[in-house]
Structures are given as C-alpha cells and as structure tokens.
C-alpha cells in the first residue's frame, strides 16, 4: 500500500512545475534550510560552493530531482565520475518532499 501512495506522490511531483505557487517555493526553501542542504550544496552562492544547485531545474526532471533526494545512491550509480562524498537519502513527509522538489525545479 505504501508503494502505491509513493507512486501517487511521485506522479504529483512530476507535474509540479505548472502547479507551483510562490508560497510552495517558499515552503520548499524552508525545507531546504531545515534539512541543512546548504551544508553540501549552494544556491546563489550561499552554502557549500562545491555542489551548486543553481540551474538544477533546467538540467533535471522533477522525477530525477526526487530520486536524488529519496534514493541518491541510485542516481550516483549513473554518474561517470563517482563523488567522494555520498549523499544521504532523506525521508521527508510527502508535503515537504513535494515542496522541496518544487523549489529545486524552480531553480532555472
């Protein structure tokens, strides 16, 4: 049953870009900050500049952004050059995951 719910959430996240409001983006920023994503990543020069996320919304689909957050090992396995530091998998509430993915997708 949980897998079905996750599939529904994933489908909703894939349709995100057209449905995002400014409030959703702000919630995504709050989730980003609360989970200390800036420890490893940077946006607009703020945070760890080694792995910037500026433009990630142009480079990755919402499905791929979701996978990077939820199952990063699967995404790292696809990289030609493996990172020295592995990203941890995050278990976020569906609403928080949707907001964070929406925020990342808005970074064009």
C-alpha positions as CSV (number, residue, x, y, z in Angstrom):
1,X,0.0,0.0,0.0
2,X,2.8,2.4,0.8
3,X,4.4,1.8,-2.6
4,X,1.1,2.9,-4.3
5,X,1.0,6.1,-2.2
6,X,4.6,6.8,-3.1
7,X,3.8,6.3,-6.7
8,X,0.9,8.8,-6.5
9,X,3.2,11.3,-4.8
10,X,5.9,10.8,-7.4
11,X,3.3,11.4,-10.2
12,X,2.1,14.6,-8.5
13,X,5.7,15.8,-8.2
14,X,6.4,15.2,-11.9
15,X,3.5,17.5,-12.7
16,X,4.9,20.2,-10.3
17,X,6.3,23.0,-12.5
18,X,3.0,24.1,-13.8
19,X,1.3,23.9,-10.4
20,X,3.8,25.8,-8.2
21,X,2.9,29.0,-6.4
22,X,5.2,31.4,-4.7
23,X,4.0,30.0,-1.4
24,X,5.1,26.5,-2.5
25,X,8.5,27.7,-3.5
26,X,8.9,29.5,-0.1
27,X,7.9,26.3,1.7
28,X,10.5,24.4,-0.4
29,X,13.2,26.9,0.6
30,X,12.2,26.4,4.3
31,X,12.5,22.6,3.9
32,X,15.9,23.1,2.2
33,X,17.1,25.2,5.1
34,X,15.5,22.9,7.8
35,X,17.3,19.9,6.4
36,X,20.6,21.9,6.2
37,X,21.0,21.2,2.5
38,X,23.3,24.2,2.3
39,X,25.9,22.2,4.2
40,X,26.7,20.3,1.0
41,X,25.0,22.5,-1.7
42,X,24.9,26.2,-2.7
43,X,22.2,28.3,-4.2
44,X,23.0,31.8,-5.4
45,X,26.5,31.5,-3.8
46,X,25.1,30.7,-0.4
47,X,26.3,27.4,1.1
48,X,28.9,24.9,0.0
49,X,30.0,26.0,-3.4
50,X,31.4,22.6,-4.4
51,X,27.9,21.3,-5.3
52,X,25.8,24.2,-6.5
53,X,22.2,23.7,-7.3
54,X,21.7,26.8,-9.4
55,X,20.0,25.8,-12.7
56,X,19.1,22.3,-11.5
57,X,15.5,22.9,-12.7
58,X,16.8,23.2,-16.3
59,X,19.1,20.2,-16.0
60,X,17.0,17.6,-14.2
61,X,13.3,16.5,-14.4
62,X,11.3,16.6,-11.2
63,X,11.4,12.8,-11.2
64,X,15.3,12.9,-11.2
65,X,15.3,15.6,-8.5
66,X,13.0,13.4,-6.4
67,X,15.3,10.4,-6.9
68,X,18.4,12.5,-5.9
69,X,16.6,13.3,-2.6
70,X,15.0,10.0,-1.8
71,X,17.4,7.4,-3.4
72,X,20.7,9.2,-4.1
73,X,22.7,6.0,-4.4
74,X,20.6,5.1,-7.4
75,X,21.4,8.4,-9.1
76,X,25.1,8.3,-8.0
77,X,25.5,4.9,-9.7
78,X,24.6,6.6,-13.0
79,X,27.4,9.1,-12.8
80,X,30.5,8.7,-14.9
81,X,32.6,10.2,-12.1
82,X,31.6,9.0,-8.7
83,X,31.5,11.6,-5.9
84,X,33.9,11.1,-3.0
85,X,31.1,12.0,-0.5
86,X,27.9,10.1,-0.8
87,X,24.6,12.0,-0.4
88,X,22.3,10.5,2.3
89,X,18.8,9.5,1.5
90,X,16.1,11.8,3.0
91,X,12.8,10.5,4.3
92,X,10.6,13.6,4.2
93,X,6.8,13.9,4.6
94,X,5.1,13.8,1.2
95,X,4.2,17.5,1.5
96,X,7.7,18.5,2.4
97,X,9.2,16.4,-0.4
98,X,6.8,18.0,-2.9
99,X,7.7,21.5,-1.7
100,X,11.5,20.8,-1.8
101,X,11.3,19.2,-5.3
102,X,9.2,22.2,-6.5
103,X,11.7,24.6,-5.1
104,X,14.6,22.8,-6.8
105,X,12.6,22.6,-10.1
106,X,12.1,26.4,-9.9
107,X,15.9,27.0,-10.0
108,X,16.2,27.6,-13.7
